Amino acid sequence: MRVDQVLSPGDNLAAIYTIDDSTALSPTSNPFTYTNVNLREQVVSLSETHLFSPTVVNRATFWFFAGRFFSSIATRTPICP
């Protein structure tokens, strides 16, 4: 999601929020199991651009990143006794 706002003729503000969820199945040394990997990444950034003159521009950017990783082992097929 992105939001842009014109604060004044020489000031612009932009805010961006991104979220990414992903899942992967990775093999293990045991052929009957796999590792289930879940990942969530979130990024927030704010940017303010100020125009001082036609040749002088200043931009300040702040961002924050957070990631969460979860892993579990599961069987490919039911193991019966």
C-alpha positions in Angstrom: 0.0 0.0 0.0 1.3 3.4 -0.9 0.0 6.9 0.1 1.3 10.1 -1.3 0.4 13.5 0.1 1.3 17.0 -1.1 1.8 19.0 2.1 2.6 22.3 0.3 3.9 23.3 -3.2 7.4 22.4 -2.0 6.7 19.5 0.3 5.7 15.9 -0.5 5.2 13.0 1.9 5.1 9.3 0.9 4.2 6.4 3.1 4.6 2.7 2.0 3.7 -0.5 3.8 4.6 -3.9 2.4 3.8 -7.3 3.8 5.0 -10.6 2.4 4.0 -14.1 3.6 5.8 -17.1 2.1 5.9 -20.8 2.7 8.5 -23.4 1.5 8.9 -27.1 1.9 12.5 -28.2 2.3 13.7 -31.8 2.2 15.6 -33.3 5.1 18.1 -36.2 5.3 15.2 -38.5 6.2 13.2 -39.3 3.0 9.9 -39.5 4.9 10.1 -36.0 6.4 10.4 -32.4 5.3 10.8 -29.0 6.9 7.9 -26.6 6.6 9.3 -23.0 6.6 7.0 -20.0 7.1 8.3 -16.4 6.7 6.6 -13.1 7.2 8.3 -9.8 6.3 7.0 -6.4 6.9 8.5 -3.1 5.7 7.3 0.5 6.5 8.9 3.5 5.0 8.2 7.2 5.2 9.8 9.8 2.8 9.5 13.6 2.9 10.8 15.6 -0.1 11.4 19.4 0.3 12.0 21.6 -2.7 14.2 24.6 -1.7 14.7 25.9 -5.2 14.7 24.5 -8.7 18.3 23.2 -8.1 18.2 22.3 -4.4 16.1 19.3 -3.2 16.2 17.5 0.2 14.8 14.1 0.8 14.6 12.4 4.2 13.7 8.7 4.3 12.9 6.5 7.3 12.2 2.8 7.2 11.5 -0.1 9.5 11.9 -3.8 8.7 10.5 -6.8 10.7 10.8 -10.4 9.8 9.5 -13.6 11.5 10.7 -17.1 10.7 8.9 -20.3 11.8 10.0 -23.8 11.0 8.5 -27.3 11.8 9.2 -30.8 10.7 6.4 -33.0 9.2 6.1 -36.4 7.6 5.4 -36.9 3.9 3.3 -40.0 4.4 1.7 -41.5 7.4 4.0 -43.9 9.1 2.1 -47.1 10.2 3.5 -49.5 12.8 
